[in-house]
């Protein structure tokens, strides 16, 4: 049974940094494109960025230059390094695994950026 578990969310001041982790179990992790999404209160869930099986990354314009996605296939884990955080980055962040029409989601982790 596939399971994605996010961790690392916290309350941080504007300009601060956080690193989110998403540990996968029950899937052949290296096969999957891994994505990070976020959902702010009253808004739709949006893509933050993705990393392919080969390590290619894409990001939404609002986080380019501030966020970095990486993966460790040996640990079945994908990371989201977030720097220069802004209040508008406040959201629940979700991990997604996508391969061969199979998609799985984690339960989310809360990131709050506030002074």
C-alpha positions in Angstrom: 0.0 0.0 0.0 1.4 3.3 -1.1 2.1 5.9 1.6 3.6 9.4 1.5 4.4 11.2 4.7 5.4 14.8 4.7 7.2 16.5 7.6 9.1 19.7 8.4 6.3 22.2 8.3 6.5 25.0 10.9 5.9 28.6 11.8 8.7 30.7 10.4 9.3 34.5 10.1 9.4 36.2 6.7 12.8 35.7 5.1 13.4 32.5 6.9 14.0 29.0 5.6 12.4 25.5 6.0 13.1 22.1 4.5 10.1 19.8 3.9 10.6 16.1 3.5 8.3 13.5 2.0 9.1 9.9 2.7 7.5 7.3 0.4 6.7 3.7 1.2 4.9 0.9 -0.8 6.0 2.2 -4.2 9.1 1.9 -6.4 10.1 5.4 -5.6 12.7 5.8 -8.4 10.0 5.2 -11.1 7.9 8.2 -9.9 7.8 11.8 -10.8 7.5 13.6 -7.4 5.8 16.9 -7.0 5.1 19.4 -4.3 1.8 21.2 -4.2 0.3 23.7 -1.8 -3.1 24.9 -0.8 -3.7 28.2 1.0 -7.0 28.9 2.9 -9.8 29.6 0.4 -7.7 28.8 -2.6 -7.2 25.8 -4.9 -4.3 23.5 -4.6 -1.5 24.6 -6.9 1.7 23.0 -8.1 4.9 24.3 -6.5 7.3 22.2 -8.4 8.2 18.7 -9.6 11.3 16.5 -10.0 11.3 13.8 -12.7 12.8 10.4 -12.4 16.0 11.8 -14.1 16.2 14.7 -11.7 14.9 17.5 -13.9 13.0 20.1 -12.0 10.4 22.7 -12.8 8.9 25.4 -10.6 6.0 27.7 -10.5 7.2 31.3 -11.2 6.4 32.5 -7.8 9.0 30.3 -6.1 11.7 30.2 -8.8 15.1 31.1 -7.2 13.8 30.6 -3.7 12.7 26.9 -3.6 14.6 23.8 -4.6 13.3 20.3 -5.0 15.7 17.3 -4.6 15.3 13.6 -4.2 17.2 10.8 -2.6 16.2 7.5 -4.3 18.2 5.5 -1.7 16.0 7.0 1.1 12.8 7.0 -0.9 12.5 10.7 0.0 11.9 14.0 -1.8 12.8 17.3 -0.3 11.6 20.9 -0.7 14.1 23.5 0.4 12.3 26.8 0.9 14.4 30.0 1.3 13.4 33.7 1.6 9.9 32.7 2.7 7.1 35.2 2.3 3.7 35.4 4.0 2.1 34.4 0.7 3.9 31.0 1.0 1.6 30.1 3.9 -0.2 27.0 3.0 -0.6 23.3 3.6 2.1 21.6 1.5 1.4 18.2 -0.1 3.7 15.7 -1.7 2.6 13.8 -4.8 3.9 10.7 -6.6 2.9 10.2 -10.2 3.7 7.3 -12.6 1.9 5.3 -15.2 -1.5 6.8 -14.3 -1.0 6.1 -10.7 -1.0 9.1 -8.4 -0.7 9.2 -4.6 -0.9 12.1 -2.1 0.4 12.7 1.3 -1.6 14.1 4.2 0.1 17.5 4.0 2.2 19.6 6.4 1.4 23.2 7.5 3.8 26.0 6.7 3.0 29.4 8.2 5.1 32.4 7.4 4.4 35.2 9.8 6.1 37.7 12.1 
